[in-house]
Amino acid sequence: MTHEYRRNCEISRGIKFPDGMQRIALGVEYDGAAYNGFQKQTSTQNTVQAKLELALSKIAVEPVTLICAGRTDSGVHASEQIVHFDTLAVRPDKAWTRGMNSRLPDEVRVHWVKSVPSRFHARFSAQSRTYRYVLLSSPVQPACLHRGVTWTCHALDIEKMKEAARHFVGEHNFSSFRSSRCQASNPVRRIDFLTFRQCGPFIVMEVKANAFLHHMVRNIIGTMMQIGRGEVPPSWVAELIGLEDRTQAAQTAKPWGLYFVRAEYDSAFGLPAPALGPLFLQSFN
C-alpha cells in the first residue's frame, strides 16, 4: 500500500489534513480507445491515470496520486469521469485546467476543477454511477466513430430490448453478468434504471446503479443485443439473473460504445453537473 493511498484512505475517514493540504476534484473526459483502461497498473501500460498524474505532478511540482469514481476498462471512454487528488500546491483554477490540458494528449481533457472538503472521496462518496452504451445498427461499419460506437450489421428490435430491460431494475445478484476476473466480494448491485432509446441513427442504452461489477455493462448489452436480434425472448434476462452463472449469458460486448457519463454525489459538495455525454449525443438529451 503506497503512502499516497494510505493518506487518501485516512483523510476520507475524517483524519485531519496536514497543514496546507487541500483536496481538489476534477471533471475529466477521455477517449479510451488507445488506453489500457483508466487505472495505472504497470509502468509500461498506457493508462489515463498515468497521463493525468504526470501532467498534475508537473503543475504541482510534487508527486500526485489520483483516485477516480469508476475504473473504466481498456477501450472504454468517459465524458465525465470524476477524480480527486491531494496537494500542497496552491494554484488558481485556470492553472490546473489550462496547464493540464496543455500537457495532456489530445484524447484526454479536464473540463473543470473544484476544491472540495477532505471528507469528499471520488470513489467512496459516489452515490451512483451512470453509463451509456452507444450502438449503431447499419449495413456498413462506420469510418468515423469506428472506436466511438459499437457497430452491428443486424437490425435490432428496440421494443424487445425495452421489455427485457425491466428485469434488470432493482437489487439482484448479477453473477451472470460479471467477468470471471471480477474481484468484488459481493455480486449484489442495485440498478436504479436501465433504458433504451433511439437517438438519430444510434440506439443508446443508459444504466444507473449504485455500483457495477467488472464487465457488467458490457455483459448486459451483449445479452440485450441477442434479444434485439430475436434469438431469445425478453424473459431470458430474468432466467439468467436467477441462474447466477456467467457461462449461460451472452458474449461480452466490445468496449468501443461504452461511456462513463456521470457519478452522483451529495449536493453539498457543489460539483458541476454538465449535460450527459458523449458530445455527439447531447443534442438528443
NUSE-728080 format. One record per residue: residue number from 1; residue in one letter; x, y, z of N, C-alpha, C in turn. Coordinates in nm, 3 decimals. Layout:
// residues N
pos code nu nv nw cau cav caw cu cv cw
NUM a X Y Z X Y Z X Y Z
...
END
This chain:
// residues 285
pos code nu nv nw cau cav caw cu cv cw
1 m 0.086 -0.120 0.000 0.000 0.000 0.000 0.089 0.124 0.000
2 t 0.069 0.214 -0.096 0.153 0.332 -0.108 0.118 0.435 -0.001
3 h 0.215 0.525 0.024 0.191 0.633 0.120 0.073 0.719 0.075
4 e 0.064 0.748 -0.055 -0.043 0.833 -0.106 -0.179 0.767 -0.087
5 y -0.185 0.633 -0.111 -0.312 0.564 -0.095 -0.355 0.563 0.051
6 r -0.260 0.536 0.142 -0.292 0.537 0.285 -0.342 0.675 0.327
7 r -0.276 0.779 0.274 -0.315 0.915 0.310 -0.457 0.944 0.264
8 n -0.492 0.901 0.142 -0.627 0.922 0.092 -0.730 0.849 0.175
9 c -0.698 0.724 0.216 -0.791 0.647 0.298 -0.810 0.711 0.434
10 e -0.700 0.759 0.493 -0.708 0.821 0.625 -0.789 0.950 0.620
11 i -0.762 1.031 0.519 -0.833 1.157 0.508 -0.981 1.134 0.482
12 s -1.014 1.032 0.398 -1.154 1.004 0.368 -1.229 0.958 0.492
13 r -1.157 0.907 0.594 -1.222 0.865 0.718 -1.231 0.980 0.818
14 g -1.188 1.097 0.776 -1.207 1.214 0.861 -1.083 1.257 0.938
15 i -0.968 1.193 0.914 -0.845 1.234 0.981 -0.801 1.368 0.924
16 k -0.754 1.455 1.009 -0.723 1.593 0.970 -0.614 1.598 0.864
17 f -0.634 1.690 0.768 -0.532 1.718 0.667 -0.407 1.773 0.732
18 p -0.289 1.743 0.676 -0.168 1.817 0.717 -0.187 1.966 0.684
19 d -0.119 2.051 0.756 -0.130 2.195 0.732 -0.099 2.227 0.586
20 g -0.185 2.305 0.525 -0.164 2.348 0.388 -0.213 2.250 0.283
21 m -0.253 2.128 0.323 -0.301 2.030 0.226 -0.443 2.063 0.185
22 q -0.474 2.045 0.056 -0.609 2.064 0.007 -0.647 1.950 -0.085
23 r -0.776 1.923 -0.093 -0.828 1.821 -0.182 -0.899 1.888 -0.299
24 i -0.868 1.841 -0.419 -0.922 1.902 -0.541 -0.987 1.794 -0.625
25 a -1.107 1.825 -0.677 -1.179 1.735 -0.768 -1.171 1.789 -0.910
26 l -1.167 1.699 -1.005 -1.161 1.734 -1.147 -1.268 1.658 -1.223
27 g -1.324 1.720 -1.328 -1.411 1.653 -1.423 -1.332 1.626 -1.551
28 v -1.320 1.498 -1.589 -1.230 1.459 -1.696 -1.305 1.385 -1.806
29 e -1.274 1.418 -1.930 -1.326 1.349 -2.048 -1.210 1.278 -2.116
30 y -1.235 1.156 -2.164 -1.128 1.090 -2.242 -1.185 0.989 -2.341
31 d -1.113 0.975 -2.450 -1.137 0.871 -2.549 -1.043 0.756 -2.510
32 g -1.101 0.646 -2.465 -1.019 0.538 -2.411 -0.972 0.436 -2.511
33 a -0.998 0.458 -2.641 -0.968 0.356 -2.741 -0.822 0.313 -2.742
34 a -0.731 0.406 -2.718 -0.588 0.375 -2.726 -0.527 0.342 -2.589
35 y -0.609 0.331 -2.486 -0.556 0.315 -2.350 -0.591 0.179 -2.289
36 n -0.504 0.135 -2.199 -0.527 0.012 -2.123 -0.611 0.039 -1.999
37 g -0.722 0.110 -2.019 -0.810 0.144 -1.909 -0.767 0.270 -1.837
38 f -0.844 0.307 -1.734 -0.811 0.426 -1.657 -0.698 0.400 -1.559
39 q -0.707 0.292 -1.484 -0.621 0.271 -1.367 -0.478 0.236 -1.405
40 k -0.385 0.304 -1.341 -0.243 0.275 -1.359 -0.211 0.141 -1.297
41 q -0.145 0.054 -1.375 -0.115 -0.081 -1.326 0.035 -0.108 -1.328
42 t 0.096 -0.105 -1.444 0.241 -0.121 -1.453 0.299 0.000 -1.525
43 s 0.428 0.018 -1.510 0.494 0.135 -1.569 0.493 0.131 -1.721
44 t 0.472 0.013 -1.780 0.477 0.001 -1.926 0.340 0.018 -1.991
45 q 0.232 0.013 -1.912 0.099 0.024 -1.970 0.058 0.169 -1.990
46 n -0.013 0.191 -2.099 -0.062 0.324 -2.135 -0.200 0.344 -2.073
47 t -0.209 0.421 -1.965 -0.336 0.440 -1.895 -0.368 0.589 -1.882
48 v -0.497 0.618 -1.865 -0.542 0.756 -1.849 -0.489 0.813 -1.718
49 q -0.491 0.734 -1.612 -0.442 0.781 -1.483 -0.296 0.825 -1.491
50 a -0.215 0.748 -1.562 -0.072 0.782 -1.573 -0.054 0.917 -1.644
51 k -0.132 0.942 -1.749 -0.122 1.069 -1.821 -0.164 1.186 -1.733
52 l -0.273 1.169 -1.659 -0.322 1.275 -1.571 -0.223 1.304 -1.458
53 e -0.170 1.199 -1.396 -0.078 1.218 -1.284 0.052 1.285 -1.329
54 l 0.097 1.252 -1.447 0.219 1.315 -1.498 0.197 1.464 -1.518
55 a 0.084 1.502 -1.580 0.054 1.643 -1.602 0.034 1.717 -1.471
56 l -0.039 1.656 -1.378 -0.064 1.719 -1.248 0.065 1.739 -1.169
57 s 0.151 1.640 -1.171 0.276 1.648 -1.094 0.365 1.761 -1.144
58 k 0.361 1.787 -1.274 0.441 1.897 -1.329 0.387 2.032 -1.283
59 i 0.255 2.045 -1.276 0.196 2.172 -1.234 0.210 2.192 -1.084
60 a 0.191 2.084 -1.007 0.201 2.093 -0.861 0.345 2.095 -0.813
61 v 0.437 2.052 -0.899 0.580 2.040 -0.865 0.595 1.949 -0.742
62 e 0.520 1.840 -0.742 0.528 1.737 -0.639 0.455 1.614 -0.693
63 p 0.488 1.496 -0.643 0.416 1.376 -0.688 0.268 1.384 -0.653
64 v 0.183 1.342 -0.746 0.038 1.346 -0.726 -0.020 1.209 -0.759
65 t -0.110 1.161 -0.674 -0.180 1.035 -0.697 -0.330 1.062 -0.704
66 l -0.395 1.007 -0.807 -0.537 1.030 -0.830 -0.622 0.914 -0.779
67 i -0.743 0.947 -0.738 -0.849 0.850 -0.709 -0.965 0.882 -0.803
68 c -1.024 0.780 -0.867 -1.132 0.805 -0.963 -1.264 0.746 -0.914
69 a -1.373 0.793 -0.976 -1.507 0.745 -0.940 -1.533 0.605 -0.994
70 g -1.481 0.576 -1.114 -1.504 0.446 -1.177 -1.385 0.406 -1.262
71 r -1.330 0.288 -1.236 -1.210 0.244 -1.307 -1.250 0.178 -1.439
72 t -1.259 0.258 -1.544 -1.301 0.206 -1.674 -1.197 0.113 -1.733
73 d -1.245 0.015 -1.811 -1.159 -0.087 -1.871 -1.092 -0.037 -1.998
74 s -1.005 -0.121 -2.051 -0.936 -0.093 -2.176 -1.037 -0.066 -2.287
75 g -1.019 0.046 -2.359 -1.104 0.081 -2.471 -1.231 0.156 -2.436
76 v -1.262 0.169 -2.305 -1.384 0.236 -2.261 -1.359 0.385 -2.245
77 h -1.459 0.467 -2.276 -1.448 0.612 -2.275 -1.515 0.672 -2.151
78 a -1.494 0.801 -2.133 -1.566 0.876 -2.028 -1.593 1.016 -2.077
79 s -1.716 1.062 -2.059 -1.747 1.201 -2.089 -1.742 1.285 -1.962
80 e -1.750 1.218 -1.845 -1.747 1.290 -1.718 -1.697 1.198 -1.606
81 q -1.569 1.167 -1.611 -1.504 1.094 -1.503 -1.471 1.193 -1.391
82 i -1.494 1.154 -1.268 -1.460 1.239 -1.154 -1.337 1.181 -1.084
83 v -1.239 1.266 -1.062 -1.119 1.224 -0.989 -1.090 1.326 -0.879
84 h -1.013 1.284 -0.779 -0.965 1.380 -0.680 -0.819 1.352 -0.649
85 f -0.752 1.455 -0.598 -0.613 1.440 -0.555 -0.587 1.538 -0.441
86 d -0.483 1.512 -0.366 -0.443 1.598 -0.255 -0.310 1.664 -0.288
87 t -0.297 1.790 -0.253 -0.175 1.863 -0.288 -0.149 1.977 -0.190
88 l -0.023 2.010 -0.177 0.017 2.128 -0.100 0.029 2.250 -0.192
89 a 0.026 2.226 -0.321 0.043 2.335 -0.417 -0.080 2.424 -0.420
90 v -0.059 2.553 -0.427 -0.168 2.650 -0.438 -0.163 2.709 -0.578
91 r -0.269 2.683 -0.656 -0.276 2.731 -0.793 -0.417 2.783 -0.819
92 p -0.434 2.885 -0.904 -0.569 2.924 -0.946 -0.629 2.813 -1.031
93 d -0.762 2.808 -1.034 -0.830 2.702 -1.110 -0.783 2.697 -1.255
94 k -0.761 2.815 -1.312 -0.720 2.823 -1.452 -0.586 2.753 -1.475
95 a -0.500 2.759 -1.375 -0.370 2.695 -1.388 -0.383 2.543 -1.394
96 w -0.476 2.489 -1.315 -0.496 2.344 -1.318 -0.555 2.301 -1.452
97 t -0.662 2.368 -1.496 -0.729 2.323 -1.618 -0.645 2.352 -1.743
98 r -0.605 2.478 -1.762 -0.527 2.511 -1.881 -0.390 2.446 -1.879
99 g -0.330 2.446 -1.762 -0.197 2.387 -1.750 -0.198 2.238 -1.781
100 m -0.298 2.168 -1.726 -0.307 2.025 -1.753 -0.338 1.997 -1.899
101 n -0.435 2.068 -1.955 -0.474 2.041 -2.092 -0.363 2.068 -2.192
102 s -0.275 2.160 -2.159 -0.161 2.187 -2.247 -0.056 2.075 -2.240
103 r -0.064 1.993 -2.135 0.033 1.884 -2.116 -0.027 1.746 -2.141
104 l -0.157 1.739 -2.166 -0.224 1.612 -2.187 -0.233 1.579 -2.336
105 p -0.240 1.451 -2.371 -0.264 1.415 -2.511 -0.403 1.460 -2.555
106 d -0.424 1.469 -2.685 -0.548 1.524 -2.739 -0.672 1.449 -2.693
107 e -0.658 1.320 -2.663 -0.775 1.241 -2.629 -0.811 1.245 -2.480
108 v -0.743 1.329 -2.402 -0.775 1.345 -2.259 -0.788 1.494 -2.229
109 r -0.899 1.533 -2.164 -0.922 1.674 -2.133 -0.986 1.691 -1.996
110 v -0.941 1.796 -1.925 -1.001 1.835 -1.797 -1.098 1.949 -1.824
111 h -1.224 1.933 -1.782 -1.326 2.035 -1.809 -1.346 2.132 -1.693
112 w -1.328 2.085 -1.571 -1.349 2.174 -1.457 -1.267 2.128 -1.338
113 v -1.248 2.218 -1.244 -1.174 2.190 -1.121 -1.249 2.254 -1.005
114 k -1.248 2.189 -0.889 -1.317 2.245 -0.772 -1.250 2.195 -0.644
115 s -1.224 2.288 -0.552 -1.175 2.249 -0.420 -1.289 2.184 -0.343
116 v -1.259 2.074 -0.276 -1.361 2.000 -0.201 -1.311 1.972 -0.060
117 p -1.403 1.947 0.034 -1.359 1.917 0.171 -1.289 1.781 0.179
118 s -1.215 1.760 0.285 -1.137 1.638 0.300 -1.225 1.513 0.307
119 r -1.351 1.527 0.344 -1.439 1.411 0.352 -1.487 1.363 0.214
120 f -1.465 1.445 0.110 -1.501 1.402 -0.025 -1.405 1.295 -0.074
121 h -1.460 1.192 -0.136 -1.379 1.087 -0.196 -1.445 1.048 -0.329
122 a -1.370 1.060 -0.438 -1.428 1.039 -0.571 -1.495 0.903 -0.583
123 r -1.438 0.801 -0.521 -1.494 0.666 -0.530 -1.598 0.640 -0.421
124 f -1.560 0.660 -0.295 -1.644 0.617 -0.184 -1.759 0.714 -0.155
125 s -1.749 0.839 -0.199 -1.858 0.934 -0.178 -1.964 0.926 -0.288
126 a -1.934 0.855 -0.396 -2.028 0.847 -0.508 -2.152 0.767 -0.466
127 q -2.269 0.825 -0.486 -2.395 0.760 -0.451 -2.447 0.671 -0.564
128 s -2.409 0.703 -0.685 -2.448 0.623 -0.802 -2.354 0.655 -0.917
129 r -2.360 0.568 -1.017 -2.281 0.587 -1.139 -2.369 0.557 -1.259
130 t -2.349 0.632 -1.367 -2.430 0.614 -1.487 -2.340 0.592 -1.608
131 y -2.376 0.492 -1.687 -2.306 0.463 -1.813 -2.405 0.473 -1.928
132 r -2.352 0.506 -2.044 -2.426 0.495 -2.168 -2.349 0.403 -2.263
133 y -2.425 0.320 -2.333 -2.365 0.233 -2.434 -2.431 0.267 -2.567
134 v -2.349 0.301 -2.666 -2.399 0.352 -2.794 -2.379 0.247 -2.904
135 l -2.492 0.205 -2.961 -2.493 0.108 -3.071 -2.528 0.178 -3.202
136 l -2.470 0.129 -3.309 -2.508 0.173 -3.443 -2.544 0.050 -3.524
137 s -2.673 0.038 -3.559 -2.719 -0.072 -3.643 -2.723 -0.024 -3.787
138 s -2.635 -0.079 -3.870 -2.619 -0.028 -4.007 -2.558 -0.137 -4.095
139 p -2.592 -0.138 -4.223 -2.533 -0.240 -4.312 -2.381 -0.228 -4.325
140 v -2.331 -0.105 -4.312 -2.188 -0.080 -4.332 -2.127 -0.023 -4.204
141 q -2.013 -0.075 -4.168 -1.942 -0.026 -4.050 -1.896 0.118 -4.073
142 p -1.913 0.209 -3.975 -1.876 0.349 -3.997 -1.725 0.369 -3.999
143 a -1.682 0.466 -4.078 -1.541 0.505 -4.078 -1.515 0.602 -3.964
144 c -1.599 0.705 -3.952 -1.592 0.795 -3.837 -1.658 0.725 -3.718
145 l -1.609 0.753 -3.600 -1.661 0.694 -3.477 -1.644 0.541 -3.474
146 h -1.549 0.487 -3.551 -1.535 0.342 -3.553 -1.487 0.286 -3.420
147 r -1.433 0.372 -3.333 -1.399 0.331 -3.196 -1.478 0.414 -3.095
148 g -1.584 0.482 -3.142 -1.668 0.560 -3.053 -1.806 0.501 -3.034
149 v -1.841 0.403 -3.118 -1.968 0.332 -3.106 -1.941 0.184 -3.132
150 t -2.036 0.100 -3.094 -2.028 -0.041 -3.130 -2.123 -0.066 -3.247
151 w -2.068 -0.117 -3.354 -2.145 -0.138 -3.477 -2.198 -0.280 -3.484
152 t -2.320 -0.293 -3.533 -2.375 -0.424 -3.567 -2.445 -0.416 -3.701
153 c -2.430 -0.517 -3.782 -2.497 -0.520 -3.912 -2.640 -0.573 -3.900
154 h -2.675 -0.620 -3.781 -2.809 -0.677 -3.760 -2.909 -0.569 -3.722
155 a -3.032 -0.585 -3.769 -3.141 -0.499 -3.722 -3.175 -0.540 -3.578
156 l -3.201 -0.442 -3.492 -3.232 -0.469 -3.352 -3.373 -0.421 -3.320
157 d -3.449 -0.503 -3.254 -3.585 -0.469 -3.212 -3.577 -0.397 -3.078
158 i -3.582 -0.265 -3.081 -3.564 -0.186 -2.959 -3.679 -0.207 -2.860
159 e -3.797 -0.240 -2.909 -3.910 -0.263 -2.819 -3.888 -0.389 -2.735
160 k -3.833 -0.493 -2.794 -3.800 -0.613 -2.718 -3.690 -0.585 -2.617
161 m -3.594 -0.501 -2.652 -3.486 -0.465 -2.561 -3.540 -0.385 -2.443
162 k -3.636 -0.295 -2.471 -3.700 -0.220 -2.363 -3.777 -0.312 -2.269
163 e -3.845 -0.411 -2.325 -3.920 -0.506 -2.244 -3.826 -0.585 -2.153
164 a -3.713 -0.626 -2.209 -3.616 -0.703 -2.131 -3.551 -0.620 -2.022
165 a -3.536 -0.490 -2.047 -3.464 -0.402 -1.955 -3.528 -0.398 -1.816
166 r -3.661 -0.413 -1.809 -3.729 -0.400 -1.680 -3.687 -0.510 -1.581
167 h -3.639 -0.622 -1.633 -3.597 -0.732 -1.545 -3.469 -0.699 -1.468
168 f -3.391 -0.606 -1.520 -3.266 -0.569 -1.454 -3.285 -0.473 -1.336
169 v -3.394 -0.398 -1.338 -3.412 -0.291 -1.238 -3.437 -0.351 -1.100
170 g -3.369 -0.293 -1.000 -3.381 -0.340 -0.863 -3.250 -0.400 -0.814
171 e -3.254 -0.459 -0.697 -3.135 -0.520 -0.638 -3.132 -0.669 -0.669
172 h -3.023 -0.713 -0.733 -3.012 -0.853 -0.775 -2.868 -0.901 -0.757
173 n -2.854 -1.033 -0.758 -2.723 -1.095 -0.771 -2.691 -1.099 -0.920
174 f -2.587 -1.026 -0.961 -2.554 -1.014 -1.103 -2.437 -1.103 -1.143
175 s -2.428 -1.222 -1.081 -2.318 -1.314 -1.113 -2.319 -1.355 -1.260
176 s -2.436 -1.360 -1.322 -2.443 -1.398 -1.464 -2.388 -1.289 -1.556
177 f -2.363 -1.171 -1.498 -2.319 -1.057 -1.580 -2.188 -0.998 -1.530
178 r -2.110 -1.077 -1.458 -1.980 -1.030 -1.410 -1.869 -1.108 -1.479
179 s -1.756 -1.044 -1.497 -1.641 -1.110 -1.556 -1.589 -1.220 -1.464
180 s -1.529 -1.321 -1.523 -1.467 -1.427 -1.442 -1.349 -1.373 -1.363
181 r -1.297 -1.257 -1.404 -1.185 -1.194 -1.333 -1.231 -1.088 -1.232
182 c -1.362 -1.076 -1.213 -1.415 -0.976 -1.119 -1.370 -1.010 -0.977
183 q -1.317 -0.910 -0.908 -1.264 -0.931 -0.773 -1.359 -0.884 -0.663
184 a -1.478 -0.838 -0.700 -1.574 -0.792 -0.599 -1.617 -0.909 -0.511
185 s -1.621 -0.887 -0.380 -1.658 -0.994 -0.287 -1.808 -1.020 -0.286
186 n -1.886 -0.921 -0.329 -2.032 -0.932 -0.327 -2.087 -0.901 -0.466
187 p -2.158 -0.995 -0.530 -2.210 -0.972 -0.665 -2.344 -0.899 -0.667
188 v -2.396 -0.858 -0.553 -2.526 -0.792 -0.548 -2.509 -0.643 -0.576
189 r -2.587 -0.592 -0.671 -2.585 -0.450 -0.704 -2.731 -0.403 -0.722
190 r -2.751 -0.270 -0.712 -2.884 -0.212 -0.730 -2.887 -0.128 -0.856
191 i -2.965 -0.167 -0.955 -2.984 -0.087 -1.076 -3.108 0.000 -1.058
192 d -3.089 0.131 -1.067 -3.199 0.226 -1.050 -3.284 0.238 -1.175
193 f -3.218 0.240 -1.291 -3.293 0.236 -1.417 -3.203 0.185 -1.528
194 l -3.267 0.127 -1.629 -3.198 0.082 -1.749 -3.293 0.107 -1.865
195 t -3.256 0.197 -1.954 -3.346 0.239 -2.061 -3.278 0.226 -2.197
196 f -3.363 0.215 -2.300 -3.316 0.219 -2.439 -3.393 0.327 -2.512
197 r -3.325 0.398 -2.600 -3.393 0.494 -2.685 -3.317 0.513 -2.814
198 q -3.391 0.555 -2.916 -3.332 0.584 -3.045 -3.287 0.729 -3.046
199 c -3.163 0.752 -3.082 -3.108 0.888 -3.091 -3.052 0.906 -3.232
200 g -3.136 0.953 -3.323 -3.091 0.962 -3.462 -3.057 0.822 -3.512
201 p -2.938 0.801 -3.564 -2.901 0.669 -3.614 -2.853 0.573 -3.505
202 f -2.848 0.621 -3.380 -2.792 0.542 -3.271 -2.901 0.484 -3.180
203 i -2.873 0.368 -3.124 -2.952 0.312 -3.015 -2.867 0.325 -2.889
204 v -2.923 0.391 -2.787 -2.846 0.420 -2.667 -2.908 0.350 -2.546
205 m -2.827 0.269 -2.479 -2.867 0.214 -2.350 -2.808 0.301 -2.241
206 e -2.890 0.343 -2.147 -2.844 0.421 -2.033 -2.877 0.344 -1.906
207 v -2.780 0.326 -1.819 -2.800 0.247 -1.699 -2.736 0.317 -1.580
208 k -2.812 0.324 -1.472 -2.766 0.387 -1.348 -2.774 0.285 -1.236
209 a -2.668 0.274 -1.158 -2.664 0.180 -1.046 -2.580 0.237 -0.934
210 n -2.593 0.175 -0.816 -2.509 0.220 -0.705 -2.362 0.187 -0.731
211 a -2.338 0.079 -0.803 -2.202 0.039 -0.842 -2.215 -0.071 -0.946
212 f -2.104 -0.101 -1.014 -2.105 -0.202 -1.119 -1.994 -0.305 -1.095
213 l -2.020 -0.427 -1.139 -1.919 -0.532 -1.137 -1.833 -0.522 -1.263
214 h -1.720 -0.593 -1.262 -1.629 -0.591 -1.377 -1.701 -0.645 -1.501
215 h -1.701 -0.567 -1.608 -1.764 -0.600 -1.737 -1.916 -0.611 -1.729
216 m -1.976 -0.566 -1.621 -2.121 -0.584 -1.603 -2.201 -0.517 -1.714
217 v -2.169 -0.393 -1.748 -2.246 -0.323 -1.851 -2.227 -0.390 -1.987
218 r -2.106 -0.427 -2.019 -2.078 -0.490 -2.149 -2.144 -0.628 -2.158
219 n -2.154 -0.699 -2.047 -2.223 -0.828 -2.049 -2.374 -0.810 -2.060
220 i -2.426 -0.706 -1.998 -2.569 -0.676 -2.013 -2.601 -0.643 -2.158
221 i -2.524 -0.555 -2.220 -2.556 -0.515 -2.358 -2.537 -0.632 -2.455
222 g -2.443 -0.721 -2.427 -2.427 -0.840 -2.511 -2.553 -0.925 -2.510
223 t -2.612 -0.940 -2.391 -2.737 -1.014 -2.378 -2.851 -0.941 -2.447
224 m -2.856 -0.810 -2.430 -2.964 -0.731 -2.490 -2.957 -0.732 -2.643
225 m -2.839 -0.734 -2.697 -2.826 -0.741 -2.843 -2.878 -0.874 -2.896
226 q -2.854 -0.981 -2.821 -2.905 -1.111 -2.862 -3.059 -1.111 -2.860
227 i -3.117 -1.044 -2.760 -3.263 -1.029 -2.753 -3.312 -0.942 -2.868
228 g -3.241 -0.833 -2.895 -3.280 -0.743 -3.004 -3.277 -0.809 -3.141
229 r -3.189 -0.908 -3.157 -3.182 -0.982 -3.284 -3.292 -1.089 -3.295
230 g -3.366 -1.108 -3.186 -3.475 -1.205 -3.188 -3.433 -1.348 -3.163
231 e -3.311 -1.367 -3.114 -3.260 -1.503 -3.092 -3.314 -1.565 -2.963
232 v -3.348 -1.481 -2.865 -3.402 -1.526 -2.737 -3.509 -1.427 -2.694
233 p -3.605 -1.468 -2.610 -3.712 -1.376 -2.568 -3.665 -1.281 -2.458
234 p -3.736 -1.170 -2.438 -3.701 -1.077 -2.329 -3.699 -1.141 -2.191
235 s -3.779 -1.244 -2.171 -3.784 -1.312 -2.040 -3.655 -1.385 -2.006
236 w -3.566 -1.399 -2.105 -3.438 -1.466 -2.081 -3.357 -1.395 -1.973
237 v -3.372 -1.263 -1.963 -3.297 -1.187 -1.862 -3.330 -1.236 -1.722
238 a -3.459 -1.252 -1.692 -3.499 -1.299 -1.559 -3.441 -1.437 -1.532
239 e -3.439 -1.522 -1.633 -3.382 -1.656 -1.619 -3.233 -1.649 -1.586
240 l -3.162 -1.564 -1.658 -3.017 -1.551 -1.636 -2.986 -1.499 -1.496
241 i -3.062 -1.400 -1.451 -3.039 -1.346 -1.316 -3.057 -1.456 -1.213
242 g -3.159 -1.539 -1.231 -3.184 -1.649 -1.138 -3.077 -1.757 -1.142
243 l -3.016 -1.781 -1.258 -2.914 -1.885 -1.271 -2.784 -1.848 -1.199
244 e -2.751 -1.718 -1.194 -2.627 -1.672 -1.129 -2.505 -1.744 -1.187
245 d -2.502 -1.757 -1.320 -2.397 -1.833 -1.388 -2.355 -1.758 -1.514
246 r -2.235 -1.703 -1.512 -2.185 -1.623 -1.624 -2.179 -1.703 -1.754
247 t -2.156 -1.833 -1.746 -2.140 -1.913 -1.868 -2.270 -1.926 -1.946
248 q -2.383 -1.892 -1.885 -2.512 -1.908 -1.951 -2.555 -1.782 -2.028
249 a -2.492 -1.669 -2.001 -2.531 -1.542 -2.065 -2.456 -1.522 -2.196
250 a -2.487 -1.412 -2.263 -2.429 -1.384 -2.395 -2.284 -1.341 -2.384
251 q -2.221 -1.332 -2.499 -2.081 -1.289 -2.509 -2.067 -1.144 -2.465
252 t -1.953 -1.111 -2.407 -1.924 -0.973 -2.367 -1.915 -0.883 -2.489
253 a -1.988 -0.771 -2.487 -1.985 -0.677 -2.599 -1.852 -0.601 -2.601
254 k -1.822 -0.543 -2.714 -1.698 -0.467 -2.730 -1.700 -0.342 -2.643
255 p -1.583 -0.287 -2.610 -1.577 -0.169 -2.524 -1.606 -0.038 -2.594
256 w -1.601 -0.036 -2.728 -1.598 0.091 -2.800 -1.720 0.180 -2.776
257 g -1.836 0.121 -2.754 -1.957 0.202 -2.738 -1.986 0.244 -2.596
258 l -1.899 0.210 -2.501 -1.929 0.233 -2.359 -1.867 0.363 -2.309
259 y -1.950 0.443 -2.241 -1.908 0.572 -2.187 -1.950 0.584 -2.040
260 f -1.855 0.620 -1.955 -1.887 0.660 -1.818 -1.933 0.806 -1.827
261 v -2.060 0.832 -1.789 -2.114 0.966 -1.814 -2.147 1.045 -1.688
262 r -2.157 0.980 -1.573 -2.186 1.058 -1.451 -2.162 0.975 -1.325
263 a -2.109 1.043 -1.224 -2.111 0.993 -1.086 -2.185 1.098 -1.005
264 e -2.277 1.055 -0.922 -2.358 1.149 -0.844 -2.311 1.150 -0.699
265 y -2.309 1.272 -0.642 -2.263 1.294 -0.505 -2.364 1.380 -0.431
266 d -2.347 1.388 -0.301 -2.428 1.477 -0.219 -2.417 1.619 -0.276
267 s -2.530 1.686 -0.289 -2.530 1.821 -0.346 -2.448 1.920 -0.263
268 a -2.422 1.886 -0.136 -2.343 1.975 -0.050 -2.202 1.996 -0.104
269 f -2.152 1.902 -0.184 -2.018 1.917 -0.241 -2.016 2.020 -0.353
270 g -2.131 2.049 -0.412 -2.140 2.154 -0.514 -2.065 2.126 -0.642
271 l -2.054 2.000 -0.682 -1.982 1.969 -0.805 -2.066 2.007 -0.927
272 p -2.003 2.050 -1.036 -2.077 2.080 -1.159 -2.150 1.956 -1.210
273 a -2.261 1.976 -1.280 -2.338 1.866 -1.337 -2.366 1.896 -1.484
274 p -2.268 1.880 -1.570 -2.288 1.910 -1.712 -2.384 1.812 -1.777
275 a -2.430 1.844 -1.897 -2.519 1.755 -1.971 -2.450 1.621 -1.995
276 l -2.529 1.515 -1.992 -2.473 1.382 -2.013 -2.414 1.370 -2.153
277 g -2.299 1.307 -2.162 -2.233 1.287 -2.290 -2.266 1.151 -2.348
278 p -2.193 1.109 -2.450 -2.084 1.181 -2.516 -2.135 1.301 -2.597
279 l -2.044 1.383 -2.640 -2.077 1.510 -2.703 -2.170 1.495 -2.823
280 f -2.149 1.391 -2.905 -2.229 1.378 -3.027 -2.374 1.338 -2.997
281 l -2.406 1.307 -2.868 -2.543 1.272 -2.831 -2.614 1.386 -2.758
282 q -2.544 1.494 -2.727 -2.602 1.594 -2.639 -2.722 1.666 -2.700
283 s -2.733 1.669 -2.831 -2.850 1.731 -2.892 -2.975 1.646 -2.873
284 f -2.957 1.519 -2.829 -3.071 1.430 -2.806 -3.110 1.423 -2.659
285 n -3.034 1.490 -2.569 -3.062 1.482 -2.425 -3.197 1.542 -2.392
END
